[in-house]
């Protein structure tokens, strides 16, 4: 394959090992049978070996490197190599479909040997990756979303389980997880049944007018082993809620350097602080990585797909 670049390094990154193949033109190419000087070396994936990989690439002057940007194993290697040559290295995390090798016996070294000429030929297109500081914001922002889903799932479980035992608290309480919704079941979890006095002591505000209904709703049929499990469920909800608060603090710290950009995003109708931080974490702050707004909208999944065959449009 004819090379456009003089030199490059192809990387096959796996869970426990990395194969690197560097190729560059020989100084004595006219006298040699092969115009390229090809070297292949295997490394392990721990941080110490990633630093060895970085020094190995720097020692050979390969200022371009390419790897498959799929899964998570490529991310540590990419993070370490971004600092090679003082940040003057070009890293391409290409789509796997652009790297398909020929069928046959495959190994890490063979894949690296295949990727290297693709890089030199300019046949690989880099996938979008935001700058490192934005990636530090992306991880906690995504984790916040997952924790929020866990909180909603736990609340749903806490509502469904008492219903199976005959407790009808949601019928009489608009918010089963508000002050009144949590105080009265707390007494119930400790004693198994609850009295009118226990109901009144746990109700707040307008909920006190529903004492009789709450008493009816909270005296179900727990059975001999029905209480230990619901006693533990609020503990899990409290744990997740505390984790939410910790994540918010982490996000606020990571987003502090993007305050001007976040303020600008908040001027968009419907975009608040939470959404603005998530946008920065996913897209970064350098719009120049996209040739035009159309490409950015397509990457974000905001453009409808065009699927037409033989004059018929398909969904």
Secondary structure as the mmCIF struct_conf table of DSSP 4:
data_model
#
loop_
_struct_conf.conf_type_id
_struct_conf.id
_struct_conf.beg_label_comp_id
_struct_conf.beg_label_asym_id
_struct_conf.beg_label_seq_id
_struct_conf.end_label_comp_id
_struct_conf.end_label_asym_id
_struct_conf.end_label_seq_id
BEND BEND1 UNK A 4 UNK A 6
STRN STRN1 UNK A 7 UNK A 13
BEND BEND2 UNK A 15 UNK A 16
STRN STRN2 UNK A 17 UNK A 25
TURN_TY1_P TURN_TY1_P1 UNK A 27 UNK A 31
BEND BEND3 UNK A 32 UNK A 35
STRN STRN3 UNK A 36 UNK A 44
BEND BEND4 UNK A 45 UNK A 46
HELX_RH_AL_P HELX_RH_AL_P1 UNK A 47 UNK A 59
TURN_TY1_P TURN_TY1_P2 UNK A 60 UNK A 61
STRN STRN4 UNK A 64 UNK A 68
BEND BEND5 UNK A 71 UNK A 72
HELX_RH_AL_P HELX_RH_AL_P2 UNK A 73 UNK A 81
TURN_TY1_P TURN_TY1_P3 UNK A 82 UNK A 83
HELX_RH_3T_P HELX_RH_3T_P1 UNK A 84 UNK A 87
TURN_TY1_P TURN_TY1_P4 UNK A 88 UNK A 88
STRN STRN5 UNK A 90 UNK A 94
HELX_RH_3T_P HELX_RH_3T_P2 UNK A 96 UNK A 99
HELX_LH_PP_P HELX_LH_PP_P1 UNK A 100 UNK A 102
BEND BEND6 UNK A 103 UNK A 104
HELX_RH_AL_P HELX_RH_AL_P3 UNK A 108 UNK A 120
TURN_TY1_P TURN_TY1_P5 UNK A 121 UNK A 122
STRN STRN6 UNK A 126 UNK A 126
HELX_LH_PP_P HELX_LH_PP_P2 UNK A 127 UNK A 128
HELX_RH_AL_P HELX_RH_AL_P4 UNK A 132 UNK A 164
TURN_TY1_P TURN_TY1_P6 UNK A 165 UNK A 166
HELX_RH_AL_P HELX_RH_AL_P5 UNK A 169 UNK A 172
BEND BEND7 UNK A 174 UNK A 174
TURN_TY1_P TURN_TY1_P7 UNK A 176 UNK A 177
BEND BEND8 UNK A 178 UNK A 178
HELX_RH_AL_P HELX_RH_AL_P6 UNK A 179 UNK A 191
BEND BEND9 UNK A 192 UNK A 193
HELX_RH_AL_P HELX_RH_AL_P7 UNK A 196 UNK A 202
HELX_RH_3T_P HELX_RH_3T_P3 UNK A 205 UNK A 210
HELX_RH_AL_P HELX_RH_AL_P8 UNK A 211 UNK A 218
TURN_TY1_P TURN_TY1_P8 UNK A 224 UNK A 225
BEND BEND10 UNK A 226 UNK A 226
HELX_RH_AL_P HELX_RH_AL_P9 UNK A 227 UNK A 254
TURN_TY1_P TURN_TY1_P9 UNK A 255 UNK A 255
HELX_RH_3T_P HELX_RH_3T_P4 UNK A 256 UNK A 258
HELX_RH_AL_P HELX_RH_AL_P10 UNK A 259 UNK A 265
TURN_TY1_P TURN_TY1_P10 UNK A 266 UNK A 267
BEND BEND11 UNK A 268 UNK A 268
TURN_TY1_P TURN_TY1_P11 UNK A 269 UNK A 270
HELX_RH_AL_P HELX_RH_AL_P11 UNK A 273 UNK A 283
BEND BEND12 UNK A 285 UNK A 285
HELX_RH_3T_P HELX_RH_3T_P5 UNK A 287 UNK A 289
BEND BEND13 UNK A 290 UNK A 292
HELX_RH_AL_P HELX_RH_AL_P12 UNK A 293 UNK A 299
TURN_TY1_P TURN_TY1_P12 UNK A 300 UNK A 301
BEND BEND14 UNK A 303 UNK A 303
HELX_LH_PP_P HELX_LH_PP_P3 UNK A 304 UNK A 305
STRN STRN7 UNK A 308 UNK A 309
TURN_TY1_P TURN_TY1_P13 UNK A 310 UNK A 311
STRN STRN8 UNK A 312 UNK A 313
#
